[in-house]
């Protein structure tokens, strides 16, 4: 069996069973059940405070769940250093605020993890970084520093940096929410390309046109629970719950 669990339905990249997460007395995730198969693009949406970002951070072991079972890319996520390191080698994370190293050039930002974590030589890491900077259409920015780039360009560097680790799963935590409106499109176009190429992606976003265009499933969360999960055409045309109808009425108008 490969590092990704095989299920009867296909190849499972994420399996969550009754996952709960607490911050003190506050329950951020309430018995989450989720299965994501290889090649799926999942969009997670919902109101602020619904648990979307907490869920995606638990998938990358940036937050620790307290109960339930969570398996990501064949690794059972727990408190051990071995588990955390294994999960982060197999997942790529793109944050809201880029999180680039300001004192490193664009290409150095993309080279550091492959060298430190995967043991690539400097020449190998540079070739890999150049390939993924070309993939996100900014190869000419390689020797600039993040502060010299637009927000949209910085976010595409962040995507290239994540891709340079050859992840089995890409996680996006509201990747366009810190961008000026005119820069959103260039980042979404890059994400659309990744989805069409068959990348396995989980995206927390309020960009509903992106969800309509590329999502295989839309997951709607509220108060730490998955309230609805289904194909985008059904979710947008016929939401099953009053809470989802209220949310869509606000966000689409």
Secondary structure, 3 states (H helix, E strand, C coil): CCCCEEECCEEEEEEEEEEEEEECCEEEEEEEEEEEECCCEEEEEECCCCCHHHHHHHHCCCCCCCEEEEEECCEECCCCHHHHHHHHHHEEEECCCCCCCCCCEHHHHHHHHHHHCCCCCHHHHHHHHHHHHHHCCCHHHCCCEHHHCCHHHHHHHHHHHHHCCCCCEEEEECCCCCCCHHHHHHHHHHHHHHHHCCCCEEEECCCHHHHHHHCCEEEEEECCEEEEEECHHHHHHCCCCHHHHHHHHHHHC
